[in-house]
């Protein structure tokens, strides 16, 4: 279990993201991509996959493995403003942070007797060293995958996130942060002053006056946060489908309220058409808990 500790100041500073976050959705979709079940928002990507090669997945899947940790720097706060601001933040990640986070990933993934390779690939070492060419390649892979895989389904993604936001915001505005925190159950339970989050490992996140940004996500299957507790606190959670969101609103006595206009987050300068991708052996499932040393989904 993850315990998120609030002060009175934190409750006043708790907020809901303004829309679907492009980079969080991009990273979390890589886990759903590995599942055998059909995901409507990834239908266009699967059609391309039937005809073409792995493309950006060769780079992205090793960075976002089926289980365990994936680097915090892949989902920067700047991604809230859109794909391009997020990618700019990725490309300007400090070298010390790159080495630390890729070191954590490599230590988890590339161990003798724990897979096909005992050492990370050379491109990953270049990325860890902050080489500009490696960072540009990473940004290009994220952009291409996002536009091709998520672009066509972005309205569907945005609609689900907005339905969830409408529910949470109504509770927040009508009755305050504690009422809103009671709308999540059963994986996120408010027991003042702690939000108890179902997590595969035990841990504590102390907000200490910083507040909490709650990010509803289409592709998220279980709540996930950062490993680095010094980063601005974020908790990403599965956005409830519209029907479930409405039911949760009734059970929380949130009322109907007025739905805000649909806020679809820009996903960039337009979808790239006909990009090449085939999954082949690059498939599996993932656990999202190991951020906070805990981000996992298995």
WOWO-V477760 format. One line per field, one symbol per residue. phi: phi as a letter, one per 40 degrees, with the letter a starting at -180 (. if undefined). psi: psi as a letter, one per 20 degrees, with the letter a starting at -180 (. if undefined). burial: # if it has 16 or more other C-alpha atoms within 10 Angstrom, else .. A space follows every 10 residues. Layout:
BEGIN
phi=???
psi=???
burial=???
END
This chain:
BEGIN
phi=.bbbcbbdcc ccbcabdcic cdcccccccc ccccccccbd cbdccccccc bbccfccdcc cccbcdbgcb ccccbcdccc chccdccccd cbcddccdcc cccccccccb bdgbicbcbc cccccccccg cdcccccccc cccccccccc dcccdccccc ccccddcccc ccccbgcccc cccceccbbc bdbbccbcac bcabbccfgc gbccbcbccc badabccccc cdcbbcbccc ddcccccccc ccfcgcgbcc dcbcccbhch cccgccabcf ccbibbbccc cggbcabc
psi=qpoopqrhhh hhjprpqiap oghghgghhh ghhiqhqpoh ijghghghhi irrhcihhgg hhhmrhqbqq phiimqhiih irgghghghg ijpqhggggg hhggghhhgn ppjkahpiqq rhhhhhghik pghghhgggh gggggggggh ghjhhgghgg ghgggggghg gghgjrhhgg hiigriiopo npkpooppqi rprpoohlii apopoppgip hqqqaqgoii qpppopqppp qgghggghhg hjlhrgappq qpnppqjbkq ppqkqpppgc ilrarqpkij qkjjoqj.
burial=.######..# ##.####### ########## ####...... ######.##. ..#####.## ########## ########## ########## #.#...###. ###.##..## .........# ..###.#### ...######. ########## ########## ########## ##....#### ####...### ...####### ...####.## ########## #######.#. ..######## ##..#####. .#.#...... ...####... #...#####. ..######## #######.
END
